[in-house]
Amino acid sequence: MLTCKQFLQELNDYLDPNIDSVTKVHLEAHVSECPNCFVIVDTTKHTLEVYKGVEPQLIPDDVRARLWSALERKMAARGKQ
């Protein structure tokens, strides 16, 4: 039986409609037994459905610049570890 951590590492594959049936059955076994992972799967599916209906929005230049700056700082900090 999978642990929750193992399942969550496979969550993207589980949500992929093209997943192979053997893997799907293996992952579904965990979801059917684990209420916490069931809630995560259900919430993630609903979130994806909401975002599929949303039109892309432009990010203001100042927000984009701050985001890139934050990402660059984070990546630089990781490189120093």
Secondary structure, DSSP 4 states (H G I P E B T S, - for coil): ---HHHHHHTHHHHH-TT--HHHHHHHHHHHHH-HHHHHHHHHHHHHHHHHHTSPP-PPPHHHHHHHHHHHHHHHHHHHT-
